[in-house]
């Protein structure tokens, strides 16, 4: 705890306005007042200390300003000897009962909200061309203590912003009632943010993604790969090629078209030409999704054909296509 107003007390003594209580020193008095009571603890609501903050029933000079109070969130202590000198100086009817008498002057404070500083910074940086939808990094920032009472504003001065790296420096000016303007240096970096789809929960490999499996979240653009999936619609209906963690962005390498035909499954071979539609049974030699070209063994001709997957266990034979190879029976061209 700080001693009470050392600079102020020294100045008053030097001017002969504050008595010391020692013989031979003249005192400026205002006549006796009613018996006063020492206040052991006073919570200050202003930036100055008044006589009434030290004594109850301090007399006609109760509102007299003695000097500046402690900084917000701090306190000062007035010891017995100084209290006695102040009482004599201003005609307060009070005497210390022992050297242990003292008064604690406490000034409440609060931390300037970080959000208030970030909002002021964002406004200043946006005015200099920085992206409005960005994340502000302010490493090492220690919120200053400001008065608990009254309004305190945060203003940004002298901003220097590098758009290429996102780095900035600025001066924060803290302006409030009853306090001198305080300035502090700020430095940090802007991170551009984007909305991206991520998994709500972990899913096994091969799972076909539904709308309910995905949600959007804000992520830093600088940390993303070029093949990151940007929209939910680009992921819905796709299958997971490999494990993916909840909350992590997806890449196109994580996704494949879901298999409509599984290797070894029986499939329907379809051929359609104007005026004619034919179908036959086959066995898939590959797995494939919608639009994929796979190999199928024709159950009738035993020829291996390259076909296009058009639906669950359905494949389309292209008119005029030739078999890739025969398993022993005569090769038959599809016309």
Helices and strands as residue ranges (DSSP letters): E 2-3, H 6-14, E 37-38, E 41-44, E 48-50, G 51-53, E 55-56, E 65-68, E 75-79, H 80-89, E 102-107, E 109-111, H 114-126, E 134-137, E 145-147, E 152-161, E 167-176, E 182-199, G 211-213, E 214-220, G 221-223, G 232-234, E 238-240, G 252-254, E 255-257, E 259-261, E 266-273, E 276-284, E 288-289, E 293-298, E 303-311, E 314-316, E 325-326
